[in-house]
Amino acid sequence: MSDQRQDETPSESRPSESEAGGAGTATRPAPVAKPKLSPPKLDRLPPYRVLLHNDDINDMLHVVGAILELTTLNRTRAFEMMMTAHQRGMCLLLLTHRERAELYEEQFRAKRLIVTIEPNI
């Protein structure tokens, strides 16, 4: 028999310290940080127009009050929007993403106002 121990065969060889990276050096690659997932940005969603239509049923103060209640527009801007819709038949009230535009449409409909939405192409 030879001087080798029985658990090692002659074809097996252990790497030397220099082959294994030497003492004190890392043999594993540095961990790569995974990018954090963030919610989609609103400015990257396709924009939709919220259009306010004129009607012969609602008075002007009701329209201005509904705009003030449902949007972030101030009194002056709400009055301008109402007058534009009154004079031209329709005005661009807001530009937002689809889901919010659909919400505005429902909310204005509940106030008996005519609002439509369309993609901003």
C-alpha positions as CSV (number, residue, x, y, z in Angstrom):
1,M,0.0,0.0,0.0
2,S,1.0,3.6,-0.5
3,D,1.5,6.4,2.0
4,Q,-1.7,8.1,0.8
5,R,-4.7,7.9,3.0
6,Q,-7.6,5.8,1.7
7,D,-10.1,8.7,1.5
8,E,-7.9,10.4,-1.1
9,T,-7.3,9.0,-4.5
10,P,-4.3,9.9,-6.6
11,S,-6.5,11.7,-9.2
12,E,-7.9,14.0,-6.6
13,S,-5.9,17.0,-5.7
14,R,-6.6,19.9,-3.4
15,P,-6.1,23.4,-4.7
16,S,-3.2,25.2,-3.2
17,E,-3.7,28.5,-1.3
18,S,-2.7,30.5,-4.3
19,E,-5.2,28.7,-6.5
20,A,-8.0,29.1,-4.0
21,G,-7.5,32.8,-3.8
22,G,-4.9,32.8,-1.0
23,A,-5.4,33.5,2.6
24,G,-7.6,36.5,3.3
25,T,-8.9,37.1,-0.3
26,A,-12.6,36.7,-1.1
27,T,-13.4,34.0,-3.6
28,R,-17.1,35.1,-4.0
29,P,-18.1,38.0,-6.1
30,A,-19.4,41.1,-4.4
31,P,-23.2,41.0,-4.0
32,V,-25.0,43.1,-6.5
33,A,-27.8,45.3,-5.1
34,K,-31.1,44.7,-6.7
35,P,-32.9,47.8,-8.0
36,K,-35.9,48.8,-5.9
37,L,-39.2,48.7,-7.6
38,S,-41.2,51.9,-7.6
39,P,-44.8,52.5,-8.5
40,P,-45.4,53.9,-12.0
41,K,-45.1,57.6,-12.3
42,L,-48.2,59.5,-13.1
43,D,-46.5,61.6,-15.7
44,R,-45.6,58.4,-17.7
45,L,-49.2,57.1,-17.9
46,P,-51.0,58.1,-21.1
47,P,-52.8,61.4,-20.5
48,Y,-56.5,61.8,-20.9
49,R,-58.5,65.0,-21.4
50,V,-61.4,65.8,-19.1
51,L,-63.9,67.9,-21.1
52,L,-66.6,70.0,-19.5
53,H,-69.7,70.5,-21.8
54,N,-72.2,73.2,-21.6
55,D,-75.8,72.4,-20.9
56,D,-79.1,74.4,-20.6
57,I,-80.1,72.8,-17.3
58,N,-77.5,73.8,-14.7
59,D,-76.9,77.4,-13.6
60,M,-73.5,78.9,-13.6
61,L,-73.0,79.0,-9.9
62,H,-73.7,75.2,-9.6
63,V,-71.1,74.5,-12.3
64,V,-68.5,76.7,-10.6
65,G,-69.3,75.1,-7.2
66,A,-68.9,71.6,-8.6
67,I,-65.6,72.4,-10.2
68,L,-64.3,73.9,-6.9
69,E,-65.6,70.9,-4.9
70,L,-64.2,68.1,-7.2
71,T,-60.9,69.6,-8.5
72,T,-58.0,71.6,-7.1
73,L,-58.8,74.6,-9.4
74,N,-59.2,77.9,-7.6
75,R,-62.4,80.1,-7.8
76,T,-61.0,82.3,-10.6
77,R,-59.9,79.4,-12.8
78,A,-63.2,77.5,-12.1
79,F,-65.2,80.6,-13.2
80,E,-63.0,80.8,-16.4
81,M,-63.6,77.1,-17.2
82,M,-67.4,77.5,-16.7
83,M,-67.5,80.6,-19.0
84,T,-65.4,78.9,-21.7
85,A,-67.8,75.9,-21.7
86,H,-70.7,78.3,-21.7
87,Q,-69.4,80.3,-24.7
88,R,-67.8,77.6,-26.8
89,G,-69.9,74.6,-25.8
90,M,-67.0,72.7,-24.2
91,C,-63.7,73.3,-22.5
92,L,-60.7,71.3,-21.5
93,L,-61.1,71.1,-17.7
94,L,-58.2,68.8,-16.8
95,L,-55.5,66.6,-18.2
96,T,-54.7,63.5,-16.1
97,H,-54.3,59.8,-16.4
98,R,-57.2,57.5,-17.4
99,E,-58.2,56.2,-14.0
100,R,-58.5,59.6,-12.5
101,A,-60.2,61.0,-15.6
102,E,-62.8,58.2,-15.2
103,L,-63.3,59.1,-11.6
104,Y,-63.8,62.8,-12.5
105,E,-66.4,61.8,-15.1
106,E,-68.4,59.8,-12.5
107,Q,-68.2,62.6,-9.9
108,F,-69.3,65.3,-12.3
109,R,-72.1,63.0,-13.6
110,A,-73.3,62.7,-10.0
111,K,-73.6,66.5,-9.9
112,R,-75.7,66.4,-13.1
113,L,-72.9,67.9,-15.2
114,I,-71.8,66.6,-18.6
115,V,-68.1,65.6,-18.6
116,T,-66.5,63.4,-21.2
117,I,-63.0,62.0,-21.3
118,E,-60.7,61.2,-24.3
119,P,-57.1,60.2,-24.9
120,N,-54.8,63.2,-25.4
121,I,-53.3,62.3,-28.8
